[in-house]
Every structure is written in C-alpha cells, then in structure tokens.
C-alpha cells in the first residue's frame, strides 16, 4: 500500500486535445479526459 501524494501522469484529453495531468497511469486503448471534459462525459453518461 502506498501513502502520500499520488504519482501524476501527463495526458492529452481524448475529447478536446488539451494537455492535463491525472493521478493514475492511463490504460492504453481507453479514453482519458481533462477535468472539464470528464465532468461533461460524466453528466452525459446514462445510469445502468
């Protein structure tokens, strides 16, 4: 188990192309979003 600050990884948003950092290692082949696009995607997602 790790404690302290999470490791940051630089990403390019899959939706808008903006550079951002995320506190996790992105999985290859999966979309990753900046904070603004993540909020929009989350609101547009249908519940299961």
PQR file with spaces between the fields and no chain letter, atoms N, CA, C, O and H, PARSE charges and radii, in Angstrom:
ATOM       1  N    UNK     1       0.847   -1.175    0.000 -0.4000 1.5000
ATOM       2  CA   UNK     1       0.000    0.000    0.000 -0.0000 2.0000
ATOM       3  C    UNK     1       0.890    1.235    0.000  0.5500 1.7000
ATOM       4  O    UNK     1       1.888    1.289    0.719 -0.5500 1.4000
ATOM       5  N    UNK     2       0.525    2.231   -0.811 -0.4000 1.5000
ATOM       6  CA   UNK     2       1.312    3.455   -0.904 -0.0000 2.0000
ATOM       7  C    UNK     2       0.628    4.579   -0.157  0.5500 1.7000
ATOM       8  O    UNK     2      -0.599    4.668   -0.130 -0.5500 1.4000
ATOM       9  H    UNK     2      -0.286    2.188   -1.394  0.4000 1.0000
ATOM      10  N    UNK     3       1.422    5.426    0.443 -0.4000 1.5000
ATOM      11  CA   UNK     3       0.908    6.585    1.153 -0.0000 2.0000
ATOM      12  C    UNK     3       1.535    7.835    0.564  0.5500 1.7000
ATOM      13  O    UNK     3       2.570    7.760   -0.098 -0.5500 1.4000
ATOM      14  H    UNK     3       2.419    5.353    0.421  0.4000 1.0000
ATOM      15  N    UNK     4       0.911    8.992    0.802 -0.4000 1.5000
ATOM      16  CA   UNK     4       1.455   10.247    0.307 -0.0000 2.0000
ATOM      17  C    UNK     4       0.763   10.670   -0.970  0.5500 1.7000
ATOM      18  O    UNK     4      -0.320   10.189   -1.303 -0.5500 1.4000
ATOM      19  H    UNK     4       0.070    9.053    1.339  0.4000 1.0000
ATOM      20  N    UNK     5       1.404   11.570   -1.671 -0.4000 1.5000
ATOM      21  CA   UNK     5       0.839   12.119   -2.900 -0.0000 2.0000
ATOM      22  C    UNK     5       0.852   11.081   -4.013  0.5500 1.7000
ATOM      23  O    UNK     5       1.840   10.368   -4.189 -0.5500 1.4000
ATOM      24  H    UNK     5       2.285   11.960   -1.401  0.4000 1.0000
ATOM      25  N    UNK     6      -0.243   10.994   -4.767 -0.4000 1.5000
ATOM      26  CA   UNK     6      -0.263   10.064   -5.889 -0.0000 2.0000
ATOM      27  C    UNK     6       0.672   10.548   -7.001  0.5500 1.7000
ATOM      28  O    UNK     6       0.941   11.742   -7.130 -0.5500 1.4000
ATOM      29  H    UNK     6      -1.046   11.573   -4.624  0.4000 1.0000
ATOM      30  N    UNK     7       1.146    9.619   -7.778 -0.4000 1.5000
ATOM      31  CA   UNK     7       2.003    9.945   -8.906 -0.0000 2.0000
ATOM      32  C    UNK     7       1.142   10.588   -9.991  0.5500 1.7000
ATOM      33  O    UNK     7       0.041   10.109  -10.262 -0.5500 1.4000
ATOM      34  H    UNK     7       0.928    8.649   -7.673  0.4000 1.0000
ATOM      35  N    UNK     8       1.623   11.662  -10.617 -0.4000 1.5000
ATOM      36  CA   UNK     8       0.883   12.340  -11.679 -0.0000 2.0000
ATOM      37  C    UNK     8       1.414   11.917  -13.040  0.5500 1.7000
ATOM      38  O    UNK     8       2.617   11.727  -13.220 -0.5500 1.4000
ATOM      39  H    UNK     8       2.518   12.051  -10.397  0.4000 1.0000
ATOM      40  N    UNK     9       0.504   11.773  -13.990 -0.4000 1.5000
ATOM      41  CA   UNK     9       0.866   11.402  -15.356 -0.0000 2.0000
ATOM      42  C    UNK     9       0.265   12.434  -16.302  0.5500 1.7000
ATOM      43  O    UNK     9      -0.900   12.809  -16.170 -0.5500 1.4000
ATOM      44  H    UNK     9      -0.473   11.928  -13.844  0.4000 1.0000
ATOM      45  N    UNK    10       1.072   12.887  -17.255 -0.4000 1.5000
ATOM      46  CA   UNK    10       0.586   13.853  -18.236 -0.0000 2.0000
ATOM      47  C    UNK    10      -0.189   13.117  -19.309  0.5500 1.7000
ATOM      48  O    UNK    10       0.238   12.069  -19.794 -0.5500 1.4000
ATOM      49  H    UNK    10       2.019   12.583  -17.362  0.4000 1.0000
ATOM      50  N    UNK    11      -1.335   13.676  -19.677 -0.4000 1.5000
ATOM      51  CA   UNK    11      -2.179   13.067  -20.707 -0.0000 2.0000
ATOM      52  C    UNK    11      -2.602   14.135  -21.715  0.5500 1.7000
ATOM      53  O    UNK    11      -2.455   15.333  -21.470 -0.5500 1.4000
ATOM      54  H    UNK    11      -1.682   14.528  -19.284  0.4000 1.0000
ATOM      55  N    UNK    12      -3.124   13.683  -22.840 -0.4000 1.5000
ATOM      56  CA   UNK    12      -3.779   14.547  -23.808 -0.0000 2.0000
ATOM      57  C    UNK    12      -5.233   14.117  -23.808  0.5500 1.7000
ATOM      58  O    UNK    12      -5.533   12.949  -24.055 -0.5500 1.4000
ATOM      59  H    UNK    12      -3.243   12.710  -23.038  0.4000 1.0000
ATOM      60  N    UNK    13      -6.137   15.043  -23.535 -0.4000 1.5000
ATOM      61  CA   UNK    13      -7.553   14.729  -23.443 -0.0000 2.0000
ATOM      62  C    UNK    13      -8.053   14.104  -24.745  0.5500 1.7000
ATOM      63  O    UNK    13      -7.776   14.609  -25.833 -0.5500 1.4000
ATOM      64  H    UNK    13      -5.893   15.992  -23.334  0.4000 1.0000
ATOM      65  N    UNK    14      -8.782   13.013  -24.622 -0.4000 1.5000
ATOM      66  CA   UNK    14      -9.320   12.298  -25.780 -0.0000 2.0000
ATOM      67  C    UNK    14     -10.410   13.075  -26.494  0.5500 1.7000
ATOM      68  O    UNK    14     -10.711   12.796  -27.655 -0.5500 1.4000
ATOM      69  H    UNK    14      -9.007   12.602  -23.738  0.4000 1.0000
ATOM      70  N    UNK    15     -11.003   14.040  -25.818 -0.4000 1.5000
ATOM      71  CA   UNK    15     -12.105   14.795  -26.408 -0.0000 2.0000
ATOM      72  C    UNK    15     -11.656   16.125  -27.008  0.5500 1.7000
ATOM      73  O    UNK    15     -11.965   16.422  -28.162 -0.5500 1.4000
ATOM      74  H    UNK    15     -10.758   14.266  -24.875  0.4000 1.0000
ATOM      75  N    UNK    16     -10.914   16.939  -26.216 -0.4000 1.5000
ATOM      76  CA   UNK    16     -10.567   18.284  -26.686 -0.0000 2.0000
ATOM      77  C    UNK    16      -9.099   18.453  -27.072  0.5500 1.7000
ATOM      78  O    UNK    16      -8.737   19.453  -27.691 -0.5500 1.4000
ATOM      79  H    UNK    16     -10.663   16.698  -25.279  0.4000 1.0000
ATOM      80  N    UNK    17      -8.246   17.485  -26.714 -0.4000 1.5000
ATOM      81  CA   UNK    17      -6.839   17.558  -27.071 -0.0000 2.0000
ATOM      82  C    UNK    17      -5.980   18.379  -26.123  0.5500 1.7000
ATOM      83  O    UNK    17      -4.784   18.550  -26.361 -0.5500 1.4000
ATOM      84  H    UNK    17      -8.540   16.672  -26.211  0.4000 1.0000
ATOM      85  N    UNK    18      -6.575   18.889  -25.054 -0.4000 1.5000
ATOM      86  CA   UNK    18      -5.861   19.695  -24.074 -0.0000 2.0000
ATOM      87  C    UNK    18      -4.925   18.822  -23.237  0.5500 1.7000
ATOM      88  O    UNK    18      -5.250   17.679  -22.914 -0.5500 1.4000
ATOM      89  H    UNK    18      -7.546   18.750  -24.862  0.4000 1.0000
ATOM      90  N    UNK    19      -3.754   19.377  -22.888 -0.4000 1.5000
ATOM      91  CA   UNK    19      -2.817   18.672  -22.013 -0.0000 2.0000
ATOM      92  C    UNK    19      -3.312   18.801  -20.579  0.5500 1.7000
ATOM      93  O    UNK    19      -3.801   19.858  -20.180 -0.5500 1.4000
ATOM      94  H    UNK    19      -3.489   20.305  -23.150  0.4000 1.0000
ATOM      95  N    UNK    20      -3.184   17.729  -19.804 -0.4000 1.5000
ATOM      96  CA   UNK    20      -3.615   17.726  -18.409 -0.0000 2.0000
ATOM      97  C    UNK    20      -2.812   16.673  -17.660  0.5500 1.7000
ATOM      98  O    UNK    20      -2.078   15.894  -18.267 -0.5500 1.4000
ATOM      99  H    UNK    20      -2.787   16.870  -20.128  0.4000 1.0000
ATOM     100  N    UNK    21      -2.954   16.653  -16.338 -0.4000 1.5000
ATOM     101  CA   UNK    21      -2.327   15.608  -15.538 -0.0000 2.0000
ATOM     102  C    UNK    21      -3.413   14.860  -14.777  0.5500 1.7000
ATOM     103  O    UNK    21      -4.432   15.431  -14.388 -0.5500 1.4000
ATOM     104  H    UNK    21      -3.551   17.286  -15.845  0.4000 1.0000
ATOM     105  N    UNK    22      -3.171   13.581  -14.578 -0.4000 1.5000
ATOM     106  CA   UNK    22      -4.105   12.732  -13.849 -0.0000 2.0000
ATOM     107  C    UNK    22      -3.332   11.971  -12.770  0.5500 1.7000
ATOM     108  O    UNK    22      -2.142   11.705  -12.935 -0.5500 1.4000
ATOM     109  H    UNK    22      -2.343   13.118  -14.895  0.4000 1.0000
ATOM     110  N    UNK    23      -4.005   11.617  -11.660 -0.4000 1.5000
ATOM     111  CA   UNK    23      -3.323   10.938  -10.551 -0.0000 2.0000
ATOM     112  C    UNK    23      -3.262    9.416  -10.700  0.5500 1.7000
ATOM     113  O    UNK    23      -3.156    8.698   -9.705 -0.5500 1.4000
ATOM     114  H    UNK    23      -4.972   11.832  -11.526  0.4000 1.0000
ATOM     115  N    UNK    24      -3.328    8.924  -11.939 -0.4000 1.5000
ATOM     116  CA   UNK    24      -3.273    7.485  -12.194 -0.0000 2.0000
ATOM     117  C    UNK    24      -2.579    7.252  -13.524  0.5500 1.7000
ATOM     118  O    UNK    24      -2.486    8.162  -14.348 -0.5500 1.4000
ATOM     119  H    UNK    24      -3.414    9.506  -12.747  0.4000 1.0000
ATOM     120  N    UNK    25      -2.092    6.037  -13.737 -0.4000 1.5000
ATOM     121  CA   UNK    25      -1.463    5.691  -15.004 -0.0000 2.0000
ATOM     122  C    UNK    25      -2.567    5.297  -15.980  0.5500 1.7000
ATOM     123  O    UNK    25      -3.271    4.315  -15.746 -0.5500 1.4000
ATOM     124  H    UNK    25      -2.168    5.298  -13.068  0.4000 1.0000
ATOM     125  N    UNK    26      -2.730    6.047  -17.070 -0.4000 1.5000
ATOM     126  CA   UNK    26      -3.790    5.734  -18.032 -0.0000 2.0000
ATOM     127  C    UNK    26      -3.594    4.351  -18.662  0.5500 1.7000
ATOM     128  O    UNK    26      -2.467    3.916  -18.900 -0.5500 1.4000
ATOM     129  H    UNK    26      -2.159    6.846  -17.260  0.4000 1.0000
ATOM     130  N    UNK    27      -4.697    3.684  -18.921 -0.4000 1.5000
ATOM     131  CA   UNK    27      -4.679    2.376  -19.565 -0.0000 2.0000
ATOM     132  C    UNK    27      -4.683    2.579  -21.071  0.5500 1.7000
ATOM     133  O    UNK    27      -5.531    3.291  -21.609 -0.5500 1.4000
ATOM     134  H    UNK    27      -5.612    4.038  -18.727  0.4000 1.0000
ATOM     135  N    UNK    28      -3.735    1.951  -21.744 -0.4000 1.5000
ATOM     136  CA   UNK    28      -3.647    2.074  -23.193 -0.0000 2.0000
ATOM     137  C    UNK    28      -4.932    1.572  -23.849  0.5500 1.7000
ATOM     138  O    UNK    28      -5.455    0.519  -23.484 -0.5500 1.4000
ATOM     139  H    UNK    28      -3.047    1.372  -21.308  0.4000 1.0000
ATOM     140  N    UNK    29      -5.431    2.334  -24.817 -0.4000 1.5000
ATOM     141  CA   UNK    29      -6.635    1.943  -25.530 -0.0000 2.0000
ATOM     142  C    UNK    29      -7.924    2.475  -24.933  0.5500 1.7000
ATOM     143  O    UNK    29      -8.992    2.302  -25.519 -0.5500 1.4000
ATOM     144  H    UNK    29      -5.006    3.189  -25.113  0.4000 1.0000
ATOM     145  N    UNK    30      -7.842    3.127  -23.766 -0.4000 1.5000
ATOM     146  CA   UNK    30      -9.037    3.695  -23.130 -0.0000 2.0000
ATOM     147  C    UNK    30      -8.970    5.210  -23.193  0.5500 1.7000
ATOM     148  O    UNK    30      -7.894    5.797  -23.077 -0.5500 1.4000
ATOM     149  H    UNK    30      -6.974    3.268  -23.289  0.4000 1.0000
ATOM     150  N    UNK    31     -10.116    5.839  -23.378 -0.4000 1.5000
ATOM     151  CA   UNK    31     -10.183    7.304  -23.423 -0.0000 2.0000
ATOM     152  C    UNK    31      -9.872    7.880  -22.048  0.5500 1.7000
ATOM     153  O    UNK    31     -10.253    7.317  -21.021 -0.5500 1.4000
ATOM     154  H    UNK    31     -10.990    5.362  -23.472  0.4000 1.0000
ATOM     155  N    UNK    32      -9.175    9.007  -22.046 -0.4000 1.5000
ATOM     156  CA   UNK    32      -8.891    9.711  -20.798 -0.0000 2.0000
ATOM     157  C    UNK    32      -9.170   11.187  -21.053  0.5500 1.7000
ATOM     158  O    UNK    32      -8.821   11.716  -22.108 -0.5500 1.4000
ATOM     159  H    UNK    32      -8.865    9.464  -22.879  0.4000 1.0000
ATOM     160  N    UNK    33      -9.802   11.851  -20.086 -0.4000 1.5000
ATOM     161  CA   UNK    33     -10.286   13.214  -20.283 -0.0000 2.0000
ATOM     162  C    UNK    33      -9.679   14.200  -19.304  0.5500 1.7000
ATOM     163  O    UNK    33      -9.278   13.831  -18.200 -0.5500 1.4000
ATOM     164  H    UNK    33     -10.086   11.422  -19.229  0.4000 1.0000
ATOM     165  N    UNK    34      -9.616   15.479  -19.726 -0.4000 1.5000
ATOM     166  CA   UNK    34      -9.230   16.550  -18.817 -0.0000 2.0000
ATOM     167  C    UNK    34     -10.399   16.759  -17.840  0.5500 1.7000
ATOM     168  O    UNK    34     -11.471   16.181  -18.017 -0.5500 1.4000
ATOM     169  H    UNK    34      -9.943   15.779  -20.622  0.4000 1.0000
ATOM     170  N    UNK    35     -10.186   17.566  -16.840 -0.4000 1.5000
ATOM     171  CA   UNK    35     -11.203   17.747  -15.800 -0.0000 2.0000
ATOM     172  C    UNK    35     -12.520   18.276  -16.365  0.5500 1.7000
ATOM     173  O    UNK    35     -13.591   17.813  -15.974 -0.5500 1.4000
ATOM     174  H    UNK    35      -9.315   18.035  -16.696  0.4000 1.0000
ATOM     175  N    UNK    36     -12.449   19.240  -17.281 -0.4000 1.5000
ATOM     176  CA   UNK    36     -13.675   19.828  -17.840 -0.0000 2.0000
ATOM     177  C    UNK    36     -14.455   18.810  -18.672  0.5500 1.7000
ATOM     178  O    UNK    36     -15.671   18.688  -18.522 -0.5500 1.4000
ATOM     179  H    UNK    36     -11.579   19.617  -17.599  0.4000 1.0000
ATOM     180  N    UNK    37     -13.758   18.078  -19.550 -0.4000 1.5000
ATOM     181  CA   UNK    37     -14.439   17.088  -20.390 -0.0000 2.0000
ATOM     182  C    UNK    37     -14.947   15.908  -19.567  0.5500 1.7000
ATOM     183  O    UNK    37     -15.984   15.330  -19.892 -0.5500 1.4000
ATOM     184  H    UNK    37     -12.770   18.178  -19.672  0.4000 1.0000
ATOM     185  N    UNK    38     -14.221   15.541  -18.497 -0.4000 1.5000
ATOM     186  CA   UNK    38     -14.673   14.455  -17.643 -0.0000 2.0000
ATOM     187  C    UNK    38     -16.016   14.796  -17.010  0.5500 1.7000
ATOM     188  O    UNK    38     -16.898   13.942  -16.923 -0.5500 1.4000
ATOM     189  H    UNK    38     -13.379   16.011  -18.233  0.4000 1.0000
ATOM     190  N    UNK    39     -16.175   16.049  -16.566 -0.4000 1.5000
ATOM     191  CA   UNK    39     -17.449   16.473  -15.974 -0.0000 2.0000
ATOM     192  C    UNK    39     -18.584   16.338  -16.979  0.5500 1.7000
ATOM     193  O    UNK    39     -19.664   15.858  -16.634 -0.5500 1.4000
ATOM     194  H    UNK    39     -15.459   16.743  -16.637  0.4000 1.0000
ATOM     195  N    UNK    40     -18.348   16.760  -18.228 -0.4000 1.5000
ATOM     196  CA   UNK    40     -19.376   16.673  -19.273 -0.0000 2.0000
ATOM     197  C    UNK    40     -19.696   15.213  -19.577  0.5500 1.7000
ATOM     198  O    UNK    40     -20.865   14.840  -19.665 -0.5500 1.4000
ATOM     199  H    UNK    40     -17.471   17.150  -18.508  0.4000 1.0000
ATOM     200  N    UNK    41     -18.668   14.389  -19.737 -0.4000 1.5000
ATOM     201  CA   UNK    41     -18.880   12.967  -20.018 -0.0000 2.0000
ATOM     202  C    UNK    41     -19.648   12.292  -18.892  0.5500 1.7000
ATOM     203  O    UNK    41     -20.530   11.471  -19.143 -0.5500 1.4000
ATOM     204  H    UNK    41     -17.718   14.692  -19.665  0.4000 1.0000
ATOM     205  N    UNK    42     -19.318   12.632  -17.661 -0.4000 1.5000
ATOM     206  CA   UNK    42     -19.988   12.043  -16.507 -0.0000 2.0000
ATOM     207  C    UNK    42     -21.472   12.418  -16.470  0.5500 1.7000
ATOM     208  O    UNK    42     -22.315   11.585  -16.137 -0.5500 1.4000
ATOM     209  H    UNK    42     -18.602   13.299  -17.457  0.4000 1.0000
ATOM     210  N    UNK    43     -21.792   13.674  -16.813 -0.4000 1.5000
ATOM     211  CA   UNK    43     -23.186   14.133  -16.823 -0.0000 2.0000
ATOM     212  C    UNK    43     -23.981   13.471  -17.944  0.5500 1.7000
ATOM     213  O    UNK    43     -25.173   13.204  -17.793 -0.5500 1.4000
ATOM     214  H    UNK    43     -21.107   14.350  -17.083  0.4000 1.0000
ATOM     215  N    UNK    44     -23.316   13.207  -19.071 -0.4000 1.5000
ATOM     216  CA   UNK    44     -23.996   12.624  -20.232 -0.0000 2.0000
ATOM     217  C    UNK    44     -24.146   11.113  -20.149  0.5500 1.7000
ATOM     218  O    UNK    44     -24.903   10.521  -20.919 -0.5500 1.4000
ATOM     219  H    UNK    44     -22.348   13.423  -19.194  0.4000 1.0000
ATOM     220  N    UNK    45     -23.427   10.479  -19.213 -0.4000 1.5000
ATOM     221  CA   UNK    45     -23.462    9.021  -19.077 -0.0000 2.0000
ATOM     222  C    UNK    45     -24.813    8.579  -18.523  0.5500 1.7000
ATOM     223  O    UNK    45     -25.323    9.150  -17.559 -0.5500 1.4000
ATOM     224  H    UNK    45     -22.813   10.960  -18.588  0.4000 1.0000
ATOM     225  N    UNK    46     -25.373    7.571  -19.138 -0.4000 1.5000
ATOM     226  CA   UNK    46     -26.650    7.040  -18.669 -0.0000 2.0000
ATOM     227  C    UNK    46     -26.416    6.077  -17.513  0.5500 1.7000
ATOM     228  O    UNK    46     -25.436    5.332  -17.522 -0.5500 1.4000
ATOM     229  H    UNK    46     -24.959    7.106  -19.921  0.4000 1.0000
ATOM     230  N    UNK    47     -27.302    6.081  -16.517 -0.4000 1.5000
ATOM     231  CA   UNK    47     -27.169    5.111  -15.428 -0.0000 2.0000
ATOM     232  C    UNK    47     -27.435    3.700  -15.944  0.5500 1.7000
ATOM     233  O    UNK    47     -28.154    3.518  -16.926 -0.5500 1.4000
ATOM     234  H    UNK    47     -28.098    6.686  -16.510  0.4000 1.0000
ATOM     235  N    UNK    48     -26.862    2.721  -15.289 -0.4000 1.5000
ATOM     236  CA   UNK    48     -27.018    1.332  -15.702 -0.0000 2.0000
ATOM     237  C    UNK    48     -28.362    0.800  -15.323  0.5500 1.7000
ATOM     238  O    UNK    48     -28.666   -0.362  -15.596 -0.5500 1.4000
ATOM     239  H    UNK    48     -26.278    2.869  -14.491  0.4000 1.0000
